Amino acid sequence: MPKADPAKPIYALAGSDSFLQLQKLTEILTLLPADAQRSDFDGEKAELADVLDDLRSFAMFGGGKVVVIRSADDFITRYRSPLEDYAQKPSDSATLVLRVNSLPGGHKIYKLIAKVGKIEDCNPPKANALPQWIIRHGKSAHAITLAPDAASLLADLIGADLGRLDTELAKLALMCEGGKVTAEAVGSAVSFQRERQMWDMTNELAAGRPAEALRKWRQLIQSDTTAEFRAVTWLGMWLENVRKALAMKRSGTSDGDIATALKIWPRENLAPFMKTAAAMGDAGVGRALDLLTNVDRKSKSGVGEFATNVEGFRHKDLPVFSVQYHPEASPGPHDAAYLFDAFMEMMKSRKPVTGKRLLELQELRTDVNPPSDAPG
């Protein structure tokens, strides 16, 4: 068995993906003695003198040293010149690991580190290469074989969050007998069920079917009592996708590229999504976000449970409104009768009822049916 290369004096783990950085760090640690002494610094707060003292001092138990600086971009910016000096003559008894989001190849420090150490690329793969990464990682890390369509579906559902992908692959390794993972297995994985139900609800909104979206919402909150607390986030994400789609369309981006960028899956949902986005427009998205923000604020204001805070809503662009309490037409109190008047008007006009009109109908009903304790 070939002997592993010794650890380099300096490593730069350059990229935005923390999972890859930690994976590379683990590989580096395996090159060091088992009793190597490790020190960790926060790059935003670390002082150069403390880091250099740690690197140049002897390990207490003689097993070597490794100094890891996370979020090291700011550290390099503050101490670029002395770090360049150190890279030209690094300690021969310690390893320095810099975890950075980026390290441009044209910078002097990049070239110095590459000369005496190693630069590790820790950026996630591009969207078109992500399924292949999933297949390779599934085989090497979890001993499972993913079908190409299973890897593509997993990439669509999770995106380039490699840490989460690794977690889901570990779960699939436990679920799938024989180590073979199909698209059906990915689609039925427990961790996706609630998210897919929420996606189904927003897909109905995109298709212009608010009644079906409400039906799916009722089913979801019956099966998952925590859904009500995540709904604002999911609807906000959906509205943000609508806003992005409108901006991309104006810039000339093709519908296919929009679907890929916004992870609209399955692809047959793209056409109704784009139709609804066009109908809403930027102004409609803005109004919806304002309403959603107001709902979120009320739900967090200490008034009570989310389900009891929103007593009703009215859509400004579609003929839809709802109340949470149970309005009685007859017999019993008549204080909600104006809602039935509004509903009849909407059926006739096929247009949304305005807030002003609801108030007018309420006042008319109050005049016709005064409270029982009102003076005769």
BALOBA-1460 file (C-alpha; in Angstrom, 3 decimals):
// residues 376
<rec num="1" residu="m" x="0.000" y="0.000" z="0.000"/>
<rec num="2" residu="p" x="1.554" y="3.345" z="-1.037"/>
<rec num="3" residu="k" x="2.496" y="5.670" z="1.779"/>
<rec num="4" residu="a" x="0.413" y="8.873" z="2.022"/>
<rec num="5" residu="d" x="2.159" y="12.148" z="1.286"/>
<rec num="6" residu="p" x="3.097" y="14.122" z="4.405"/>
<rec num="7" residu="a" x="0.949" y="17.095" z="5.365"/>
<rec num="8" residu="k" x="1.807" y="20.398" z="3.720"/>
<rec num="9" residu="p" x="2.769" y="23.392" z="5.893"/>
<rec num="10" residu="i" x="-0.137" y="25.496" z="4.547"/>
<rec num="11" residu="y" x="-3.539" y="24.691" z="3.075"/>
<rec num="12" residu="a" x="-6.196" y="27.051" z="1.737"/>
<rec num="13" residu="l" x="-9.676" y="25.524" z="1.630"/>
<rec num="14" residu="a" x="-11.194" y="27.982" z="-0.832"/>
<rec num="15" residu="g" x="-14.892" y="27.899" z="-1.612"/>
<rec num="16" residu="s" x="-18.391" y="28.569" z="-0.361"/>
<rec num="17" residu="d" x="-19.365" y="25.033" z="0.654"/>
<rec num="18" residu="s" x="-18.651" y="24.305" z="4.318"/>
<rec num="19" residu="f" x="-19.290" y="20.569" z="3.828"/>
<rec num="20" residu="l" x="-16.452" y="20.321" z="1.307"/>
<rec num="21" residu="q" x="-14.205" y="22.413" z="3.554"/>
<rec num="22" residu="l" x="-14.810" y="20.091" z="6.500"/>
<rec num="23" residu="q" x="-14.332" y="17.063" z="4.271"/>
<rec num="24" residu="k" x="-10.958" y="18.357" z="3.079"/>
<rec num="25" residu="l" x="-9.999" y="19.275" z="6.644"/>
<rec num="26" residu="t" x="-10.687" y="15.710" z="7.732"/>
<rec num="27" residu="e" x="-8.411" y="14.446" z="4.967"/>
<rec num="28" residu="i" x="-5.656" y="16.809" z="6.108"/>
<rec num="29" residu="l" x="-5.974" y="15.663" z="9.719"/>
<rec num="30" residu="t" x="-5.456" y="12.042" z="8.653"/>
<rec num="31" residu="l" x="-2.015" y="13.041" z="7.327"/>
<rec num="32" residu="l" x="-0.957" y="14.321" z="10.746"/>
<rec num="33" residu="p" x="0.110" y="12.283" z="13.783"/>
<rec num="34" residu="a" x="-2.819" y="10.955" z="15.801"/>
<rec num="35" residu="d" x="-1.748" y="13.070" z="18.791"/>
<rec num="36" residu="a" x="-1.316" y="16.295" z="16.817"/>
<rec num="37" residu="q" x="-2.394" y="19.333" z="18.813"/>
<rec num="38" residu="r" x="-5.147" y="21.357" z="17.148"/>
<rec num="39" residu="s" x="-6.032" y="25.035" z="17.654"/>
<rec num="40" residu="d" x="-9.018" y="26.822" z="16.081"/>
<rec num="41" residu="f" x="-9.345" y="30.565" z="15.508"/>
<rec num="42" residu="d" x="-12.176" y="32.770" z="14.280"/>
<rec num="43" residu="g" x="-10.700" y="34.752" z="11.394"/>
<rec num="44" residu="e" x="-12.857" y="37.794" z="12.080"/>
<rec num="45" residu="k" x="-11.457" y="38.175" z="15.616"/>
<rec num="46" residu="a" x="-8.081" y="36.436" z="15.578"/>
<rec num="47" residu="e" x="-4.894" y="38.421" z="16.121"/>
<rec num="48" residu="l" x="-1.853" y="37.681" z="13.970"/>
<rec num="49" residu="a" x="0.507" y="37.475" z="16.955"/>
<rec num="50" residu="d" x="-1.610" y="34.765" z="18.614"/>
<rec num="51" residu="v" x="-1.760" y="32.692" z="15.429"/>
<rec num="52" residu="l" x="1.987" y="32.966" z="14.742"/>
<rec num="53" residu="d" x="2.856" y="32.131" z="18.353"/>
<rec num="54" residu="d" x="0.732" y="29.002" z="18.098"/>
<rec num="55" residu="l" x="2.344" y="27.973" z="14.817"/>
<rec num="56" residu="r" x="5.924" y="28.534" z="15.991"/>
<rec num="57" residu="s" x="5.658" y="27.081" z="19.476"/>
<rec num="58" residu="f" x="6.341" y="23.412" z="20.103"/>
<rec num="59" residu="a" x="3.485" y="21.018" z="20.690"/>
<rec num="60" residu="m" x="3.108" y="20.135" z="24.352"/>
<rec num="61" residu="f" x="3.203" y="16.389" z="23.687"/>
<rec num="62" residu="g" x="5.437" y="16.379" z="20.639"/>
<rec num="63" residu="g" x="2.886" y="15.189" z="18.059"/>
<rec num="64" residu="g" x="2.939" y="18.233" z="15.822"/>
<rec num="65" residu="k" x="0.416" y="21.063" z="15.546"/>
<rec num="66" residu="v" x="-2.369" y="22.164" z="13.239"/>
<rec num="67" residu="v" x="-3.857" y="25.655" z="13.354"/>
<rec num="68" residu="v" x="-7.243" y="26.090" z="11.659"/>
<rec num="69" residu="i" x="-8.603" y="29.564" z="10.899"/>
<rec num="70" residu="r" x="-12.263" y="29.579" z="9.891"/>
<rec num="71" residu="s" x="-13.777" y="32.585" z="8.065"/>
<rec num="72" residu="a" x="-10.213" y="33.526" z="7.177"/>
<rec num="73" residu="d" x="-11.052" y="36.010" z="4.399"/>
<rec num="74" residu="d" x="-11.028" y="38.948" z="6.802"/>
<rec num="75" residu="f" x="-7.878" y="37.633" z="8.516"/>
<rec num="76" residu="i" x="-6.006" y="37.529" z="5.207"/>
<rec num="77" residu="t" x="-7.207" y="41.029" z="4.297"/>
<rec num="78" residu="r" x="-5.972" y="42.459" z="7.614"/>
<rec num="79" residu="y" x="-2.613" y="40.669" z="7.659"/>
<rec num="80" residu="r" x="-1.860" y="40.039" z="3.995"/>
<rec num="81" residu="s" x="1.788" y="41.185" z="4.037"/>
<rec num="82" residu="p" x="2.943" y="39.281" z="7.165"/>
<rec num="83" residu="l" x="1.062" y="36.188" z="5.988"/>
<rec num="84" residu="e" x="2.914" y="36.407" z="2.675"/>
<rec num="85" residu="d" x="6.161" y="36.560" z="4.665"/>
<rec num="86" residu="y" x="5.110" y="33.505" z="6.679"/>
<rec num="87" residu="a" x="4.201" y="31.564" z="3.527"/>
<rec num="88" residu="q" x="7.734" y="32.090" z="2.237"/>
<rec num="89" residu="k" x="9.191" y="30.536" z="5.393"/>
<rec num="90" residu="p" x="6.516" y="28.504" z="7.191"/>
<rec num="91" residu="s" x="6.998" y="26.532" z="10.396"/>
<rec num="92" residu="d" x="8.350" y="23.034" z="9.848"/>
<rec num="93" residu="s" x="6.506" y="21.658" z="12.887"/>
<rec num="94" residu="a" x="2.979" y="22.973" z="12.279"/>
<rec num="95" residu="t" x="0.298" y="23.053" z="9.586"/>
<rec num="96" residu="l" x="-1.790" y="26.166" z="8.908"/>
<rec num="97" residu="v" x="-5.277" y="25.662" z="7.412"/>
<rec num="98" residu="l" x="-7.112" y="28.709" z="6.080"/>
<rec num="99" residu="r" x="-10.848" y="28.287" z="5.430"/>
<rec num="100" residu="v" x="-11.831" y="31.031" z="2.971"/>
<rec num="101" residu="n" x="-14.793" y="31.758" z="0.733"/>
<rec num="102" residu="s" x="-12.522" y="32.867" z="-2.086"/>
<rec num="103" residu="l" x="-8.835" y="33.244" z="-2.869"/>
<rec num="104" residu="p" x="-8.214" y="34.769" z="-6.321"/>
<rec num="105" residu="g" x="-5.484" y="33.027" z="-8.271"/>
<rec num="106" residu="g" x="-3.859" y="36.312" z="-9.243"/>
<rec num="107" residu="h" x="-3.049" y="37.276" z="-5.653"/>
<rec num="108" residu="k" x="0.511" y="36.863" z="-4.392"/>
<rec num="109" residu="i" x="-0.586" y="34.893" z="-1.337"/>
<rec num="110" residu="y" x="-2.381" y="32.364" z="-3.561"/>
<rec num="111" residu="k" x="0.817" y="31.718" z="-5.492"/>
<rec num="112" residu="l" x="2.916" y="31.450" z="-2.336"/>
<rec num="113" residu="i" x="0.540" y="28.957" z="-0.722"/>
<rec num="114" residu="a" x="0.346" y="26.922" z="-3.931"/>
<rec num="115" residu="k" x="4.165" y="26.792" z="-4.024"/>
<rec num="116" residu="v" x="4.723" y="25.417" z="-0.515"/>
<rec num="117" residu="g" x="1.296" y="24.003" z="0.296"/>
<rec num="118" residu="k" x="-1.988" y="23.266" z="-1.434"/>
<rec num="119" residu="i" x="-5.133" y="25.098" z="-2.568"/>
<rec num="120" residu="e" x="-8.269" y="22.946" z="-2.275"/>
<rec num="121" residu="d" x="-11.315" y="23.919" z="-4.323"/>
<rec num="122" residu="c" x="-14.344" y="23.809" z="-1.990"/>
<rec num="123" residu="n" x="-17.000" y="25.239" z="-4.275"/>
<rec num="124" residu="p" x="-20.071" y="23.069" z="-4.923"/>
<rec num="125" residu="p" x="-20.450" y="21.594" z="-8.414"/>
<rec num="126" residu="k" x="-22.481" y="23.437" z="-11.024"/>
<rec num="127" residu="a" x="-26.132" y="22.456" z="-11.473"/>
<rec num="128" residu="n" x="-25.459" y="20.321" z="-14.543"/>
<rec num="129" residu="a" x="-22.672" y="18.434" z="-12.729"/>
<rec num="130" residu="l" x="-24.500" y="17.989" z="-9.424"/>
<rec num="131" residu="p" x="-26.226" y="14.650" z="-10.269"/>
<rec num="132" residu="q" x="-22.859" y="13.097" z="-11.099"/>
<rec num="133" residu="w" x="-21.406" y="14.352" z="-7.800"/>
<rec num="134" residu="i" x="-24.371" y="12.777" z="-5.996"/>
<rec num="135" residu="i" x="-23.776" y="9.448" z="-7.748"/>
<rec num="136" residu="r" x="-20.035" y="9.474" z="-6.949"/>
<rec num="137" residu="h" x="-20.487" y="10.571" z="-3.345"/>
<rec num="138" residu="g" x="-23.266" y="8.070" z="-2.761"/>
<rec num="139" residu="k" x="-20.989" y="5.252" z="-3.921"/>
<rec num="140" residu="s" x="-17.791" y="6.375" z="-2.160"/>
<rec num="141" residu="a" x="-19.239" y="7.608" z="1.142"/>
<rec num="142" residu="h" x="-22.370" y="5.478" z="1.600"/>
<rec num="143" residu="a" x="-21.854" y="2.422" z="-0.635"/>
<rec num="144" residu="i" x="-25.081" y="2.991" z="-2.580"/>
<rec num="145" residu="t" x="-25.766" y="3.169" z="-6.306"/>
<rec num="146" residu="l" x="-28.143" y="5.872" z="-7.502"/>
<rec num="147" residu="a" x="-29.946" y="5.633" z="-10.818"/>
<rec num="148" residu="p" x="-29.361" y="8.748" z="-12.966"/>
<rec num="149" residu="d" x="-33.003" y="9.861" z="-12.633"/>
<rec num="150" residu="a" x="-32.798" y="9.382" z="-8.840"/>
<rec num="151" residu="a" x="-29.702" y="11.581" z="-8.666"/>
<rec num="152" residu="s" x="-31.361" y="14.236" z="-10.840"/>
<rec num="153" residu="l" x="-34.466" y="14.250" z="-8.660"/>
<rec num="154" residu="l" x="-32.383" y="14.554" z="-5.498"/>
<rec num="155" residu="a" x="-30.480" y="17.459" z="-7.064"/>
<rec num="156" residu="d" x="-33.774" y="19.168" z="-7.977"/>
<rec num="157" residu="l" x="-35.219" y="18.725" z="-4.488"/>
<rec num="158" residu="i" x="-32.161" y="19.743" z="-2.454"/>
<rec num="159" residu="g" x="-29.981" y="21.822" z="-4.742"/>
<rec num="160" residu="a" x="-26.248" y="22.285" z="-4.190"/>
<rec num="161" residu="d" x="-26.406" y="21.987" z="-0.392"/>
<rec num="162" residu="l" x="-23.791" y="19.244" z="-0.141"/>
<rec num="163" residu="g" x="-24.113" y="18.800" z="3.601"/>
<rec num="164" residu="r" x="-27.819" y="18.136" z="3.341"/>
<rec num="165" residu="l" x="-27.301" y="15.923" z="0.307"/>
<rec num="166" residu="d" x="-24.857" y="13.839" z="2.329"/>
<rec num="167" residu="t" x="-27.435" y="13.506" z="5.129"/>
<rec num="168" residu="e" x="-30.151" y="12.405" z="2.711"/>
<rec num="169" residu="l" x="-27.826" y="9.910" z="1.049"/>
<rec num="170" residu="a" x="-27.068" y="8.418" z="4.454"/>
<rec num="171" residu="k" x="-30.808" y="8.012" z="5.084"/>
<rec num="172" residu="l" x="-31.342" y="6.442" z="1.676"/>
<rec num="173" residu="a" x="-28.513" y="3.982" z="2.404"/>
<rec num="174" residu="l" x="-30.508" y="2.763" z="5.402"/>
<rec num="175" residu="m" x="-33.816" y="2.676" z="3.510"/>
<rec num="176" residu="c" x="-32.861" y="0.923" z="0.293"/>
<rec num="177" residu="e" x="-32.170" y="-2.787" z="0.298"/>
<rec num="178" residu="g" x="-29.283" y="-3.928" z="-1.816"/>
<rec num="179" residu="g" x="-27.822" y="-0.416" z="-1.951"/>
<rec num="180" residu="k" x="-29.721" y="0.544" z="-5.109"/>
<rec num="181" residu="v" x="-31.598" y="3.854" z="-5.003"/>
<rec num="182" residu="t" x="-34.423" y="4.609" z="-7.440"/>
<rec num="183" residu="a" x="-36.242" y="7.865" z="-8.151"/>
<rec num="184" residu="e" x="-39.285" y="6.398" z="-6.428"/>
<rec num="185" residu="a" x="-37.242" y="5.850" z="-3.254"/>
<rec num="186" residu="v" x="-36.005" y="9.436" z="-3.347"/>
<rec num="187" residu="g" x="-39.515" y="10.758" z="-3.922"/>
<rec num="188" residu="s" x="-40.959" y="8.860" z="-0.992"/>
<rec num="189" residu="a" x="-38.213" y="9.700" z="1.493"/>
<rec num="190" residu="v" x="-39.736" y="10.967" z="4.742"/>
<rec num="191" residu="s" x="-37.707" y="14.160" z="4.831"/>
<rec num="192" residu="f" x="-39.283" y="15.312" z="1.554"/>
<rec num="193" residu="q" x="-42.922" y="14.542" z="2.248"/>
<rec num="194" residu="r" x="-43.896" y="17.775" z="4.019"/>
<rec num="195" residu="e" x="-41.858" y="19.928" z="1.637"/>
<rec num="196" residu="r" x="-43.417" y="18.259" z="-1.386"/>
<rec num="197" residu="q" x="-46.892" y="18.796" z="0.054"/>
<rec num="198" residu="m" x="-46.077" y="22.471" z="0.495"/>
<rec num="199" residu="w" x="-44.732" y="22.582" z="-3.063"/>
<rec num="200" residu="d" x="-47.941" y="20.953" z="-4.264"/>
<rec num="201" residu="m" x="-49.898" y="23.736" z="-2.578"/>
<rec num="202" residu="t" x="-47.839" y="26.497" z="-4.217"/>
<rec num="203" residu="n" x="-48.069" y="24.667" z="-7.553"/>
<rec num="204" residu="e" x="-51.851" y="24.928" z="-7.308"/>
<rec num="205" residu="l" x="-51.485" y="28.655" z="-6.657"/>
<rec num="206" residu="a" x="-49.229" y="28.902" z="-9.699"/>
<rec num="207" residu="a" x="-51.827" y="27.113" z="-11.799"/>
<rec num="208" residu="g" x="-54.491" y="29.631" z="-10.739"/>
<rec num="209" residu="r" x="-56.420" y="27.132" z="-8.620"/>
<rec num="210" residu="p" x="-56.670" y="28.787" z="-5.175"/>
<rec num="211" residu="a" x="-59.525" y="26.520" z="-4.045"/>
<rec num="212" residu="e" x="-57.393" y="23.423" z="-4.637"/>
<rec num="213" residu="a" x="-54.462" y="25.124" z="-2.889"/>
<rec num="214" residu="l" x="-56.658" y="25.732" z="0.177"/>
<rec num="215" residu="r" x="-57.795" y="22.110" z="0.128"/>
<rec num="216" residu="k" x="-54.191" y="20.907" z="0.120"/>
<rec num="217" residu="w" x="-53.395" y="23.374" z="2.910"/>
<rec num="218" residu="r" x="-56.160" y="21.943" z="5.098"/>
<rec num="219" residu="q" x="-54.871" y="18.430" z="4.452"/>
<rec num="220" residu="l" x="-51.358" y="19.491" z="5.338"/>
<rec num="221" residu="i" x="-52.174" y="21.141" z="8.666"/>
<rec num="222" residu="q" x="-54.272" y="18.122" z="9.647"/>
<rec num="223" residu="s" x="-51.303" y="15.800" z="9.110"/>
<rec num="224" residu="d" x="-48.585" y="18.166" z="10.353"/>
<rec num="225" residu="t" x="-49.394" y="20.601" z="13.147"/>
<rec num="226" residu="t" x="-46.100" y="22.455" z="12.628"/>
<rec num="227" residu="a" x="-46.938" y="23.355" z="9.016"/>
<rec num="228" residu="e" x="-48.718" y="26.552" z="10.025"/>
<rec num="229" residu="f" x="-45.454" y="27.944" z="11.368"/>
<rec num="230" residu="r" x="-43.580" y="27.200" z="8.138"/>
<rec num="231" residu="a" x="-46.256" y="28.345" z="5.708"/>
<rec num="232" residu="v" x="-45.225" y="32.005" z="5.733"/>
<rec num="233" residu="t" x="-41.645" y="31.029" z="4.877"/>
<rec num="234" residu="w" x="-42.730" y="28.748" z="2.032"/>
<rec num="235" residu="l" x="-45.182" y="31.246" z="0.576"/>
<rec num="236" residu="g" x="-42.535" y="33.951" z="0.858"/>
<rec num="237" residu="m" x="-40.065" y="31.734" z="-1.034"/>
<rec num="238" residu="w" x="-42.691" y="31.086" z="-3.698"/>
<rec num="239" residu="l" x="-43.398" y="34.809" z="-4.108"/>
<rec num="240" residu="e" x="-39.671" y="35.494" z="-4.319"/>
<rec num="241" residu="n" x="-39.463" y="32.927" z="-7.125"/>
<rec num="242" residu="v" x="-42.303" y="34.719" z="-8.897"/>
<rec num="243" residu="r" x="-40.385" y="37.994" z="-8.593"/>
<rec num="244" residu="k" x="-37.183" y="36.383" z="-9.893"/>
<rec num="245" residu="a" x="-39.030" y="34.758" z="-12.782"/>
<rec num="246" residu="l" x="-40.469" y="38.113" z="-13.869"/>
<rec num="247" residu="a" x="-37.023" y="39.749" z="-13.724"/>
<rec num="248" residu="m" x="-35.389" y="36.886" z="-15.648"/>
<rec num="249" residu="k" x="-38.125" y="36.968" z="-18.285"/>
<rec num="250" residu="r" x="-37.585" y="40.700" z="-18.807"/>
<rec num="251" residu="s" x="-33.860" y="40.101" z="-19.254"/>
<rec num="252" residu="g" x="-34.526" y="37.586" z="-22.039"/>
<rec num="253" residu="t" x="-33.864" y="34.363" z="-20.114"/>
<rec num="254" residu="s" x="-35.551" y="31.345" z="-21.672"/>
<rec num="255" residu="d" x="-38.327" y="29.530" z="-19.808"/>
<rec num="256" residu="g" x="-36.163" y="26.407" z="-19.615"/>
<rec num="257" residu="d" x="-33.318" y="28.306" z="-17.949"/>
<rec num="258" residu="i" x="-35.805" y="29.942" z="-15.568"/>
<rec num="259" residu="a" x="-37.123" y="26.511" z="-14.585"/>
<rec num="260" residu="t" x="-33.585" y="25.258" z="-13.948"/>
<rec num="261" residu="a" x="-32.538" y="28.311" z="-11.941"/>
<rec num="262" residu="l" x="-35.677" y="28.315" z="-9.777"/>
<rec num="263" residu="k" x="-35.853" y="24.494" z="-9.481"/>
<rec num="264" residu="i" x="-39.407" y="24.299" z="-10.843"/>
<rec num="265" residu="w" x="-40.179" y="20.602" z="-10.853"/>
<rec num="266" residu="p" x="-41.765" y="18.760" z="-12.547"/>
<rec num="267" residu="r" x="-41.359" y="20.743" z="-15.742"/>
<rec num="268" residu="e" x="-45.072" y="20.649" z="-16.594"/>
<rec num="269" residu="n" x="-45.568" y="23.111" z="-13.714"/>
<rec num="270" residu="l" x="-43.514" y="25.741" z="-15.547"/>
<rec num="271" residu="a" x="-46.208" y="26.977" z="-17.959"/>
<rec num="272" residu="p" x="-48.892" y="27.620" z="-15.290"/>
<rec num="273" residu="f" x="-46.263" y="29.154" z="-13.000"/>
<rec num="274" residu="m" x="-45.168" y="31.636" z="-15.682"/>
<rec num="275" residu="k" x="-48.819" y="32.408" z="-16.511"/>
<rec num="276" residu="t" x="-49.614" y="33.182" z="-12.870"/>
<rec num="277" residu="a" x="-46.406" y="35.229" z="-12.520"/>
<rec num="278" residu="a" x="-47.382" y="37.332" z="-15.528"/>
<rec num="279" residu="a" x="-50.912" y="37.820" z="-14.139"/>
<rec num="280" residu="m" x="-49.606" y="38.952" z="-10.758"/>
<rec num="281" residu="g" x="-46.869" y="41.235" z="-12.057"/>
<rec num="282" residu="d" x="-44.366" y="42.981" z="-9.826"/>
<rec num="283" residu="a" x="-47.074" y="45.075" z="-8.192"/>
<rec num="284" residu="g" x="-49.125" y="41.993" z="-7.299"/>
<rec num="285" residu="v" x="-46.079" y="40.268" z="-5.821"/>
<rec num="286" residu="g" x="-45.328" y="43.363" z="-3.758"/>
<rec num="287" residu="r" x="-48.860" y="43.523" z="-2.379"/>
<rec num="288" residu="a" x="-48.834" y="39.808" z="-1.563"/>
<rec num="289" residu="l" x="-45.502" y="40.126" z="0.267"/>
<rec num="290" residu="d" x="-46.845" y="43.071" z="2.265"/>
<rec num="291" residu="l" x="-49.870" y="41.030" z="3.318"/>
<rec num="292" residu="l" x="-47.719" y="38.021" z="4.142"/>
<rec num="293" residu="t" x="-45.369" y="40.165" z="6.217"/>
<rec num="294" residu="n" x="-48.326" y="41.548" z="8.134"/>
<rec num="295" residu="v" x="-49.606" y="38.021" z="8.807"/>
<rec num="296" residu="d" x="-46.155" y="36.961" z="9.996"/>
<rec num="297" residu="r" x="-45.877" y="39.991" z="12.296"/>
<rec num="298" residu="k" x="-49.245" y="39.287" z="13.858"/>
<rec num="299" residu="s" x="-48.413" y="35.620" z="14.351"/>
<rec num="300" residu="k" x="-45.290" y="36.586" z="16.313"/>
<rec num="301" residu="s" x="-46.775" y="39.413" z="18.356"/>
<rec num="302" residu="g" x="-47.829" y="37.249" z="21.279"/>
<rec num="303" residu="v" x="-51.527" y="37.400" z="20.470"/>
<rec num="304" residu="g" x="-51.819" y="33.615" z="20.505"/>
<rec num="305" residu="e" x="-51.421" y="30.613" z="18.280"/>
<rec num="306" residu="f" x="-50.932" y="31.186" z="14.589"/>
<rec num="307" residu="a" x="-54.150" y="29.369" z="13.729"/>
<rec num="308" residu="t" x="-56.197" y="31.758" z="15.878"/>
<rec num="309" residu="n" x="-54.507" y="34.970" z="14.724"/>
<rec num="310" residu="v" x="-55.626" y="34.989" z="11.097"/>
<rec num="311" residu="e" x="-59.400" y="35.286" z="11.208"/>
<rec num="312" residu="g" x="-59.768" y="35.837" z="7.518"/>
<rec num="313" residu="f" x="-58.153" y="36.976" z="4.304"/>
<rec num="314" residu="r" x="-59.159" y="38.528" z="1.005"/>
<rec num="315" residu="h" x="-57.248" y="38.189" z="-2.262"/>
<rec num="316" residu="k" x="-56.871" y="41.508" z="-4.073"/>
<rec num="317" residu="d" x="-56.473" y="40.004" z="-7.543"/>
<rec num="318" residu="l" x="-58.589" y="36.839" z="-7.473"/>
<rec num="319" residu="p" x="-62.258" y="36.293" z="-6.471"/>
<rec num="320" residu="v" x="-61.268" y="34.589" z="-3.214"/>
<rec num="321" residu="f" x="-61.863" y="35.387" z="0.437"/>
<rec num="322" residu="s" x="-62.129" y="33.299" z="3.563"/>
<rec num="323" residu="v" x="-62.949" y="33.547" z="7.259"/>
<rec num="324" residu="q" x="-61.832" y="31.122" z="9.938"/>
<rec num="325" residu="y" x="-64.901" y="31.313" z="12.159"/>
<rec num="326" residu="h" x="-68.181" y="29.746" z="11.103"/>
<rec num="327" residu="p" x="-70.562" y="32.376" z="9.707"/>
<rec num="328" residu="e" x="-74.188" y="31.355" z="10.034"/>
<rec num="329" residu="a" x="-76.711" y="32.288" z="7.378"/>
<rec num="330" residu="s" x="-79.757" y="31.286" z="9.430"/>
<rec num="331" residu="p" x="-80.886" y="30.598" z="12.120"/>
<rec num="332" residu="g" x="-78.811" y="32.344" z="14.754"/>
<rec num="333" residu="p" x="-76.859" y="35.609" z="14.638"/>
<rec num="334" residu="h" x="-76.832" y="37.594" z="11.404"/>
<rec num="335" residu="d" x="-73.617" y="39.581" z="11.974"/>
<rec num="336" residu="a" x="-71.824" y="37.643" z="9.210"/>
<rec num="337" residu="a" x="-74.609" y="37.852" z="6.633"/>
<rec num="338" residu="y" x="-72.701" y="40.489" z="4.661"/>
<rec num="339" residu="l" x="-70.128" y="37.825" z="3.762"/>
<rec num="340" residu="f" x="-72.791" y="35.902" z="1.870"/>
<rec num="341" residu="d" x="-73.785" y="39.133" z="0.106"/>
<rec num="342" residu="a" x="-70.159" y="39.593" z="-0.940"/>
<rec num="343" residu="f" x="-69.947" y="35.999" z="-2.111"/>
<rec num="344" residu="m" x="-73.049" y="36.430" z="-4.285"/>
<rec num="345" residu="e" x="-71.602" y="39.586" z="-5.818"/>
<rec num="346" residu="m" x="-68.370" y="37.791" z="-6.623"/>
<rec num="347" residu="m" x="-70.260" y="34.926" z="-8.284"/>
<rec num="348" residu="k" x="-72.094" y="37.374" z="-10.499"/>
<rec num="349" residu="s" x="-69.165" y="39.644" z="-11.384"/>
<rec num="350" residu="r" x="-66.364" y="37.010" z="-11.277"/>
<rec num="351" residu="k" x="-64.190" y="39.744" z="-9.784"/>
<rec num="352" residu="p" x="-62.559" y="40.071" z="-6.336"/>
<rec num="353" residu="v" x="-64.466" y="41.983" z="-3.693"/>
<rec num="354" residu="t" x="-62.677" y="45.048" z="-2.315"/>
<rec num="355" residu="g" x="-62.182" y="45.834" z="1.339"/>
<rec num="356" residu="k" x="-64.225" y="48.980" z="0.892"/>
<rec num="357" residu="r" x="-67.125" y="47.001" z="-0.564"/>
<rec num="358" residu="l" x="-67.027" y="44.523" z="2.346"/>
<rec num="359" residu="l" x="-67.361" y="47.433" z="4.768"/>
<rec num="360" residu="e" x="-70.258" y="48.865" z="2.756"/>
<rec num="361" residu="l" x="-72.076" y="45.507" z="2.767"/>
<rec num="362" residu="q" x="-71.466" y="45.146" z="6.489"/>
<rec num="363" residu="e" x="-72.941" y="48.598" z="7.148"/>
<rec num="364" residu="l" x="-75.967" y="47.821" z="4.983"/>
<rec num="365" residu="r" x="-76.640" y="44.626" z="6.922"/>
<rec num="366" residu="t" x="-76.231" y="46.457" z="10.223"/>
<rec num="367" residu="d" x="-78.865" y="48.964" z="9.116"/>
<rec num="368" residu="v" x="-81.255" y="46.191" z="8.068"/>
<rec num="369" residu="n" x="-80.640" y="43.951" z="11.087"/>
<rec num="370" residu="p" x="-79.711" y="46.186" z="14.059"/>
<rec num="371" residu="p" x="-78.348" y="44.490" z="17.199"/>
<rec num="372" residu="s" x="-81.017" y="43.069" z="19.515"/>
<rec num="373" residu="d" x="-80.118" y="45.597" z="22.224"/>
<rec num="374" residu="a" x="-80.295" y="48.601" z="19.867"/>
<rec num="375" residu="p" x="-82.981" y="51.170" z="20.576"/>
<rec num="376" residu="g" x="-86.159" y="50.553" z="18.604"/>
